[in-house]
Amino acid sequence: MYDIRWIRENRAAFDRGLSRRGIEPFTDEILVLDERRRAAIGALEAAQARRNAASKEIGEAKKRKDEAAAKALMDEVAGLKTSIPAMEAEEKEASAALDEVLAQIPNTPLDDVPDGADEHGNVEHHRFGAPPKLDFTPRQHFELGEGLEQMDFEAAAKLSGARFVVLKNKLARLERALAQFMLDLHTTEHGYTEVSPPLLVRDDAMFGTAQLPKFLDDQFAVYREATVADRENRAIERTLTELAEREVAHEWVGERLARLRDAAGEAETREARQQRMWLIPTAEVPLTNLVREQIVDEEALPLRLTAGTYCFRAEAGAAGRDTRGMIRQHQFYKVELVSVTTPEKSRDEHERMLACAEEVLRRLGLHYRVMTLCTGDMGFASQKTYDIEVWLPGQGLFREISSCSVCGEFQARRMGARYRTTEGRAVRHVHTLNGSGVAVGRALVAVMENYQQADGSIAVPDVLQPYMGGLKVIEATA
C-alpha cells in the first residue's frame, strides 16, 4: 500500500514503477480522488472547529446578556450539527474510494529487477550441482508413488475432488521427515524462531499481506452459520413467548424467556456478522501479521520467524496445468520464512533468506537454479523476488520450489507495523520479507524423482535417514 503523500511528491517515480509493472500510469485519477478526500477532510474539520467555537461564544453572549447574539449562535450550531453528519459521510466515502484504488496497485520494483512481461523475462542468477546420472528412463513422481502403492489420488478425489492426494506409509513419513529437517535447520542453524500459527485468519490479516482484495478468487473462505442450538433456542423462545402472552403464571417462564432472549440476541449478532475466515494460502499471512498494529524497538530487529503449515489455494488460474501429481495442489505443506527488519538492512536480509532456503536443497543434494524474477512475473507485494527452481528428472525440467521476496514497507503500511529507532526514537515503518524454506510437497517430489532407482524404489537422502528411523530405501508396500 502506498503513502499518498509519496505519490504526490514522487509522481515520476510512481509512474515509472507502474510502467515497469506493465500498468498504464493513472496518477491523475488517483490525485483527483486524493483532492476530493483532502477537500472533504478540510470542510469537515472547519465545520467541527466552527461548531466548537460557536458553542463557546454562546456562553459568552449569555454572560453579556446579548440574547440576540446567543440565539443566532445557537441557530448556527444547530445548523452545523445538522450538516456535519453529511460531511462525515462524504469524508468517509472519499477516503474509502481512494483506499480502494491504492489497495489494488502492486508494489514498485527495485531498480535492479529485470524488466519483462512474463516468466520468459526472468534472469538466471546462479545454479548449484548437476542432474543425477540415471542409467534408466526416469519416471515422474506420481508414477513412482502409485507404483509403491503409497500415493493415492483416486482416494483423495473421492474425499475432496481434484488436486488432492493421500500419502501412505513411508511416503507419508518422508513428507514429515522433510518438514522436520527444514524446521530443525532453520531454527538451530539459521536463527529463526519456530511458530505454530492459526490456519484460519480474518479479513484484516489477509489484507495486511496483500492477498486481499486483489487475489480473492484464489482463496478458500470458511463461514460460520447459525448452529442447531441457536435455532432450537429460538423455537423454545417462541413457545415461551406464547405462554407469557397467555399469562401462564409460572415464574420459570419469565426467567427462561429472559435467558433465551439474551442468548438469541448474541446469536443474531453473530449471524449479522456472519463470521468469515480464510484458510491461509501461506504461513506468510499469520507470521507477518504478528507485528500488525505494533511498534517494536529497533533493538528487537531483525525478527526472524518460521512455521510449517498446511496451505490452501484455489488455483483459480491453473485450469489445465499440472493436473496430475502433487505439483499444484489445493492443500499442501510448506515451511515458511518471514523476516521483519529495518529499511537499511532489508536488502542484506533478502540475500540471507535466499541462502537459508538454498541450504535445504544443498543438504538434500538436489540440483537447482536461482532465478531473478522480472517485473512482469513477480508477486503483487514484492519489490524483488528470487525463485529457486529444482531439477525434476522425471519431467526433465526445473520447477519452482521456493520464492523469496523483499516487500519493503508495502505490507507494513497495510498492517500499521512500525518500529522505534534507537537514535532519535523516531517511528518508521518496518520492512517485511517472506520466502519458502521450502515447499515440502515439491521437495518430496524432488527427492522421489532425483533419488529413484531402476526398480521404482526411492533411496532416502543421508540427511533424512535419522528422521526415518534409519531407513535407507523406500520400497513397495508389502
HUPE-V213858 format. One record per residue. N is the residue number from 1. PHI is phi in whole degrees, 0 to 359 (* if undefined). PSI is psi as a letter, one per 40 degrees, with the letter a starting at -180 (* if undefined). BURIAL is 1 if it has 16 or more other C-alpha atoms within 10 Angstrom, else 0. Layout:
N&PHI&PSI&BURIAL ; N&PHI&PSI&BURIAL
This chain:
1&*&h&1 ; 2&265&i&1 ; 3&278&h&0 ; 4&299&d&0 ; 5&295&d&0 ; 6&296&d&0 ; 7&297&d&1 ; 8&299&d&0 ; 9&271&e&0 ; 10&227&f&0 ; 11&302&d&1 ; 12&297&d&0 ; 13&294&d&0 ; 14&295&d&1 ; 15&299&d&1 ; 16&296&d&1 ; 17&297&d&1 ; 18&297&d&1 ; 19&299&d&0 ; 20&294&d&1 ; 21&278&e&1 ; 22&83&f&0 ; 23&249&h&0 ; 24&294&h&0 ; 25&304&h&1 ; 26&224&f&0 ; 27&297&d&1 ; 28&303&d&0 ; 29&296&d&0 ; 30&296&d&1 ; 31&289&d&1 ; 32&296&d&0 ; 33&297&d&1 ; 34&296&d&1 ; 35&294&d&0 ; 36&299&d&1 ; 37&297&d&1 ; 38&296&d&0 ; 39&295&d&0 ; 40&295&d&1 ; 41&296&d&1 ; 42&298&d&0 ; 43&295&d&1 ; 44&295&d&1 ; 45&296&d&0 ; 46&295&d&0 ; 47&295&d&1 ; 48&295&d&1 ; 49&296&d&0 ; 50&293&d&0 ; 51&301&d&1 ; 52&294&d&0 ; 53&294&d&0 ; 54&295&d&1 ; 55&299&d&1 ; 56&292&d&0 ; 57&293&d&1 ; 58&299&d&1 ; 59&298&d&0 ; 60&294&d&0 ; 61&295&d&1 ; 62&293&d&0 ; 63&297&d&0 ; 64&278&e&0 ; 65&62&f&0 ; 66&264&g&0 ; 67&296&d&0 ; 68&296&d&0 ; 69&294&d&1 ; 70&298&d&1 ; 71&296&d&0 ; 72&296&d&0 ; 73&293&d&1 ; 74&297&d&1 ; 75&295&d&0 ; 76&296&d&1 ; 77&297&d&1 ; 78&299&d&0 ; 79&296&d&0 ; 80&295&d&1 ; 81&297&d&0 ; 82&285&d&0 ; 83&274&d&0 ; 84&299&d&1 ; 85&304&d&0 ; 86&293&d&0 ; 87&294&d&1 ; 88&297&d&1 ; 89&296&d&0 ; 90&295&d&1 ; 91&297&d&1 ; 92&295&d&0 ; 93&293&d&0 ; 94&294&d&1 ; 95&294&d&1 ; 96&295&d&0 ; 97&296&d&1 ; 98&292&d&1 ; 99&298&d&1 ; 100&298&d&0 ; 101&290&d&0 ; 102&298&d&0 ; 103&292&e&1 ; 104&264&e&0 ; 105&264&h&1 ; 106&289&i&1 ; 107&294&i&1 ; 108&277&h&1 ; 109&294&i&1 ; 110&290&i&1 ; 111&298&d&0 ; 112&271&e&0 ; 113&281&h&1 ; 114&293&i&1 ; 115&280&i&1 ; 116&179&i&1 ; 117&271&d&0 ; 118&203&a&0 ; 119&300&d&0 ; 120&291&e&0 ; 121&267&e&1 ; 122&290&i&1 ; 123&239&h&1 ; 124&290&h&0 ; 125&268&d&0 ; 126&191&i&0 ; 127&220&i&0 ; 128&228&h&0 ; 129&73&a&0 ; 130&215&i&0 ; 131&300&i&1 ; 132&294&i&1 ; 133&269&h&0 ; 134&251&h&0 ; 135&264&f&0 ; 136&211&i&0 ; 137&286&h&0 ; 138&290&i&1 ; 139&258&i&1 ; 140&280&i&1 ; 141&301&d&1 ; 142&289&d&1 ; 143&292&d&1 ; 144&295&d&1 ; 145&297&d&1 ; 146&290&d&0 ; 147&295&d&1 ; 148&280&e&1 ; 149&60&f&1 ; 150&230&e&1 ; 151&222&h&1 ; 152&235&h&1 ; 153&273&d&1 ; 154&293&d&0 ; 155&298&d&0 ; 156&295&d&1 ; 157&296&d&0 ; 158&295&d&0 ; 159&281&d&0 ; 160&222&e&0 ; 161&99&a&0 ; 162&286&i&0 ; 163&66&f&1 ; 164&225&i&1 ; 165&216&i&1 ; 166&250&h&0 ; 167&263&i&1 ; 168&229&i&1 ; 169&52&b&0 ; 170&289&d&1 ; 171&291&d&1 ; 172&297&d&0 ; 173&291&d&0 ; 174&295&d&1 ; 175&299&d&1 ; 176&296&d&1 ; 177&297&d&1 ; 178&299&d&1 ; 179&297&d&1 ; 180&296&d&1 ; 181&300&d&1 ; 182&297&d&1 ; 183&295&d&1 ; 184&298&d&0 ; 185&297&d&1 ; 186&290&d&1 ; 187&274&d&1 ; 188&269&d&0 ; 189&243&d&0 ; 190&256&e&1 ; 191&81&e&0 ; 192&269&i&1 ; 193&263&h&1 ; 194&284&h&1 ; 195&230&i&0 ; 196&247&g&0 ; 197&268&i&1 ; 198&296&i&0 ; 199&266&e&1 ; 200&250&h&1 ; 201&228&i&1 ; 202&271&i&0 ; 203&305&d&0 ; 204&294&d&0 ; 205&291&d&1 ; 206&293&d&1 ; 207&292&d&1 ; 208&302&d&1 ; 209&265&e&1 ; 210&78&f&1 ; 211&286&d&1 ; 212&245&i&1 ; 213&269&e&0 ; 214&298&d&0 ; 215&245&f&0 ; 216&304&d&0 ; 217&290&e&0 ; 218&262&e&1 ; 219&250&i&1 ; 220&255&h&1 ; 221&253&i&1 ; 222&237&h&0 ; 223&244&i&0 ; 224&257&h&0 ; 225&266&i&0 ; 226&299&h&0 ; 227&280&i&0 ; 228&301&d&0 ; 229&299&d&0 ; 230&301&d&1 ; 231&292&d&0 ; 232&296&d&0 ; 233&299&d&1 ; 234&291&d&1 ; 235&296&d&0 ; 236&296&d&0 ; 237&300&d&1 ; 238&298&d&0 ; 239&296&d&0 ; 240&295&d&1 ; 241&296&d&0 ; 242&299&d&0 ; 243&297&d&0 ; 244&296&d&0 ; 245&294&d&0 ; 246&274&e&0 ; 247&59&f&0 ; 248&290&h&0 ; 249&272&g&0 ; 250&234&h&0 ; 251&301&d&0 ; 252&294&d&0 ; 253&298&d&1 ; 254&296&d&1 ; 255&295&d&0 ; 256&296&d&0 ; 257&297&d&1 ; 258&297&d&0 ; 259&295&d&0 ; 260&294&d&1 ; 261&294&d&0 ; 262&298&d&0 ; 263&295&d&0 ; 264&295&d&1 ; 265&298&d&0 ; 266&295&d&0 ; 267&296&d&1 ; 268&296&d&0 ; 269&296&d&0 ; 270&295&d&0 ; 271&294&d&0 ; 272&299&d&0 ; 273&288&d&0 ; 274&41&g&0 ; 275&309&h&0 ; 276&253&h&0 ; 277&229&i&1 ; 278&238&h&1 ; 279&288&h&1 ; 280&295&h&1 ; 281&279&e&1 ; 282&193&i&1 ; 283&291&e&1 ; 284&308&d&1 ; 285&296&d&1 ; 286&292&d&1 ; 287&295&d&1 ; 288&294&d&1 ; 289&287&e&1 ; 290&296&d&0 ; 291&257&e&1 ; 292&297&h&1 ; 293&57&f&0 ; 294&235&i&0 ; 295&240&h&1 ; 296&256&i&1 ; 297&285&i&0 ; 298&303&d&1 ; 299&298&d&0 ; 300&278&e&0 ; 301&260&i&0 ; 302&284&i&1 ; 303&261&h&1 ; 304&241&h&1 ; 305&234&i&1 ; 306&221&i&1 ; 307&207&i&1 ; 308&254&h&1 ; 309&218&i&1 ; 310&286&i&1 ; 311&234&i&1 ; 312&226&h&1 ; 313&222&h&1 ; 314&286&d&1 ; 315&52&f&0 ; 316&299&d&0 ; 317&262&e&0 ; 318&251&e&0 ; 319&304&h&0 ; 320&86&e&0 ; 321&256&h&0 ; 322&49&f&0 ; 323&284&e&0 ; 324&253&i&1 ; 325&90&a&1 ; 326&256&e&1 ; 327&294&d&1 ; 328&229&g&1 ; 329&243&i&1 ; 330&286&d&1 ; 331&232&h&1 ; 332&208&i&1 ; 333&260&h&1 ; 334&211&i&1 ; 335&263&h&1 ; 336&252&i&1 ; 337&242&h&1 ; 338&227&h&1 ; 339&234&i&1 ; 340&237&h&1 ; 341&212&a&1 ; 342&270&i&1 ; 343&303&d&0 ; 344&291&d&0 ; 345&249&e&0 ; 346&291&d&1 ; 347&294&d&1 ; 348&295&d&0 ; 349&295&d&1 ; 350&297&d&1 ; 351&296&d&0 ; 352&295&d&0 ; 353&298&d&1 ; 354&302&d&1 ; 355&297&d&0 ; 356&295&d&1 ; 357&293&d&1 ; 358&299&d&1 ; 359&299&d&1 ; 360&302&d&1 ; 361&288&d&1 ; 362&297&d&0 ; 363&288&d&0 ; 364&278&e&1 ; 365&70&f&1 ; 366&258&h&1 ; 367&282&h&1 ; 368&208&i&1 ; 369&226&i&1 ; 370&251&h&1 ; 371&246&h&1 ; 372&270&h&1 ; 373&287&i&1 ; 374&278&i&1 ; 375&299&d&1 ; 376&274&e&1 ; 377&242&e&1 ; 378&277&i&1 ; 379&293&i&1 ; 380&303&d&1 ; 381&269&e&1 ; 382&274&i&1 ; 383&268&d&1 ; 384&200&i&1 ; 385&224&h&1 ; 386&254&h&1 ; 387&255&h&1 ; 388&260&h&1 ; 389&244&h&1 ; 390&263&i&1 ; 391&280&h&1 ; 392&243&h&1 ; 393&300&d&1 ; 394&297&d&1 ; 395&270&d&0 ; 396&70&f&0 ; 397&202&i&0 ; 398&272&i&1 ; 399&229&i&1 ; 400&300&h&1 ; 401&232&e&1 ; 402&205&i&1 ; 403&225&h&1 ; 404&243&h&1 ; 405&232&i&1 ; 406&254&h&1 ; 407&250&e&1 ; 408&61&b&1 ; 409&262&e&1 ; 410&302&d&1 ; 411&287&d&1 ; 412&301&d&1 ; 413&293&d&1 ; 414&293&d&1 ; 415&268&e&1 ; 416&70&f&1 ; 417&262&h&1 ; 418&223&i&1 ; 419&222&i&1 ; 420&255&h&1 ; 421&293&i&0 ; 422&293&d&0 ; 423&264&h&0 ; 424&88&e&0 ; 425&56&f&0 ; 426&285&i&0 ; 427&253&h&0 ; 428&226&i&1 ; 429&284&i&1 ; 430&286&i&1 ; 431&252&i&1 ; 432&243&i&1 ; 433&222&i&1 ; 434&213&i&1 ; 435&197&i&1 ; 436&278&h&1 ; 437&234&f&1 ; 438&226&a&1 ; 439&295&h&1 ; 440&290&d&1 ; 441&300&d&1 ; 442&287&d&1 ; 443&294&d&1 ; 444&299&d&1 ; 445&302&d&1 ; 446&295&d&1 ; 447&296&d&1 ; 448&300&d&1 ; 449&285&d&1 ; 450&276&d&1 ; 451&251&e&1 ; 452&290&i&1 ; 453&242&i&1 ; 454&303&d&0 ; 455&275&e&0 ; 456&91&e&1 ; 457&280&i&1 ; 458&237&h&1 ; 459&285&h&1 ; 460&272&h&1 ; 461&305&i&1 ; 462&307&d&0 ; 463&292&e&0 ; 464&264&e&1 ; 465&301&d&1 ; 466&298&d&0 ; 467&277&e&1 ; 468&251&e&1 ; 469&67&f&0 ; 470&87&e&0 ; 471&298&h&0 ; 472&252&d&0 ; 473&220&h&1 ; 474&262&h&1 ; 475&244&i&1 ; 476&302&i&1 ; 477&298&h&0 ; 478&289&*&0
